[in-house]
Structure formats: structure tokens, C-alpha cells
Amino acid sequence: MRLFLDANVIFAAAISPNGRCSALFQLASAGYCVLLTSPHALEETRRNITAKYPEALTRLERDLIPEVVIVGEEPLSRVYWAIELGLPLKDAPILATAVENRADLLVTGDKKHFGSFYGQVLEGMTVVDLQKAIARLLNQEKL
């Protein structure tokens, strides 16, 4: 299963090594999934960690980023598609890139902007929160 991680999921894993978001990285290491993200999401993660938890930057760079496949950015037409669905400009590239790179799940904790999409299947990809992502991974066979 291919999981596209929003910046807030990577951020949480970086600042909390024993937290639930870090479990996704452990499940990926155990062969349950492949983690994807974009340069856009990583830049947002780095910016927020640097501003709020600079001590977590080392964990992000050393332990987490090597476990993630960094996919190419989405075409502009796909970003417009996501905006038309109701996402703000800052979040549209996340959905667009996840769909464009054929992720099975887009994992995000951003309930404000993505909450209305939770559980929806958009061109074969489902938007879920962390709890649903972990549940789906544990109910499938390893890759």
C-alpha cells in the first residue's frame, strides 16, 4: 500500500519518536507500506520544525526522510482540480500530488482543510486520518 504523508504527519513523527505518527515509519520498515511525500510537504515540515522544534531537525533529516520516497510535484492542472474541490491554495498541491502519484491513501491530520474529504475516494485514492491509515495497514498483508 502506498501512503502519501502530509507535512503534519511527518512533523509529528519528527517531534515525537514514540508517537503514533512514528508508527507509520515503523510499519513501512516492517514492509507494510511505502511512504511517499513531496518536496512541497517536506519544505513545510522543515520550516515548521525549524521554527518550533529545531532539536527535531536532526531526527527528520537522519531518520525519517531516508524512509520516504520523495515524488515529483504535481502538474498545475491537477492543483487547479484540487482547488475546485474546495481546498485552499496551500493544501491543494498535497491532494494533487497524492492523486497524481497513485497513492492508495493520503494521510493527514489537517481536519480543518481535509476533514470533509476523510473517507472519500478521489480517483482511486482515499483521504484518511492517522488512525484509519494504521487500521488499514494492520488489516492487510505485508508487501
C-alpha positions in Angstrom: 0.0 0.0 0.0 1.3 3.5 -0.9 0.7 6.2 1.7 1.2 9.8 0.8 2.1 11.8 4.0 1.0 15.3 4.6 3.5 17.6 6.3 1.7 17.5 9.6 2.2 13.7 9.8 5.9 13.9 9.1 6.2 16.9 11.6 4.5 14.9 14.3 6.8 11.9 13.7 9.9 14.1 13.9 9.0 15.7 17.2 7.6 12.6 18.9 9.7 9.5 18.2 7.4 7.3 20.2 4.2 8.8 19.0 1.5 7.4 16.7 2.8 9.1 13.6 6.2 7.4 14.1 4.3 4.1 13.9 3.8 4.7 10.2 7.5 4.7 9.7 7.9 1.5 11.8 5.2 -0.1 9.7 6.9 0.9 6.5 10.2 -0.5 7.8 8.4 -3.8 8.5 7.1 -4.0 5.0 3.5 -3.0 5.4 3.6 0.1 3.1 5.6 2.5 1.1 5.7 6.1 2.4 5.5 9.0 -0.2 5.7 12.7 0.2 6.5 15.7 -2.0 9.2 18.5 -1.9 6.3 20.9 -1.1 5.3 18.8 2.0 9.0 18.4 3.1 9.6 22.1 2.9 6.6 22.9 5.0 7.8 20.2 7.5 11.3 21.7 7.7 10.0 25.2 8.1 7.7 24.3 10.9 10.3 22.2 12.7 12.9 24.9 12.4 10.5 27.4 13.9 9.0 25.3 16.7 11.2 22.3 17.5 14.7 22.9 16.0 16.1 20.0 18.0 13.9 17.6 16.0 15.5 18.6 12.7 18.3 16.0 13.1 15.7 13.2 13.5 13.8 14.5 10.5 16.9 14.5 8.2 18.6 11.4 9.6 15.8 9.0 10.5 12.6 10.0 8.6 13.4 11.4 5.2 15.5 8.4 4.2 12.4 6.2 4.8 10.2 8.3 2.4 10.0 8.3 -1.4 10.0 11.9 -2.5 7.9 12.1 -5.6 7.7 14.7 -8.2 5.5 17.7 -7.9 2.0 17.7 -9.4 1.1 19.4 -12.7 -0.6 22.8 -12.3 -3.8 21.5 -13.9 -4.1 18.9 -11.0 -3.6 21.7 -8.4 -6.5 23.7 -10.0 -8.6 20.5 -9.8 -7.9 20.3 -6.1 -8.8 24.0 -5.6 -12.0 23.4 -7.4 -12.8 20.7 -4.9 -12.6 23.3 -2.2 -9.0 23.1 -0.9 -7.0 26.3 -0.2 -4.0 27.0 -2.4 -1.5 25.9 0.3 -3.2 22.4 0.6 -4.2 21.8 -3.0 -0.7 20.6 -4.0 -0.8 17.9 -1.3 -4.0 16.3 -2.7 -2.9 16.9 -6.3 0.4 15.2 -5.8 -1.0 12.2 -3.8 -3.5 11.5 -6.6 -1.0 12.1 -9.4 1.4 9.7 -7.9 -1.2 7.0 -7.4 -1.1 6.8 -3.6 -3.7 4.5 -2.1 -4.1 6.8 1.0 -3.5 10.4 1.7 -2.7 10.5 5.4 -3.3 13.9 7.0 -4.2 15.3 10.4 -5.4 18.5 8.9 -9.1 18.2 9.8 -9.8 21.9 9.1 -9.0 21.6 5.4 -9.1 17.9 4.7 -11.7 16.8 7.2 -14.6 17.0 4.7 -12.6 14.6 2.5 -12.0 11.9 5.1 -13.2 8.6 3.8 -13.7 9.9 0.3 -12.2 8.1 -2.7 -10.8 10.6 -5.2 -9.6 9.0 -8.4 -8.7 5.8 -6.6 -7.1 7.4 -3.5 -8.7 7.7 -0.1 -8.1 10.6 2.3 -7.7 9.3 5.9 -6.5 10.4 9.3 -3.7 8.6 11.1 -5.9 6.2 13.0 -7.6 4.9 9.8 -4.3 4.6 8.0 -2.8 2.4 10.7 -6.0 0.3 10.9 -5.9 -0.3 7.2 -2.2 -1.2 7.3 -2.7 -3.7 10.1 -5.6 -5.4 8.3 -3.6 -6.2 5.2 -0.8 -8.5 4.3 2.8 -7.2 4.1 4.1 -6.0 0.7 
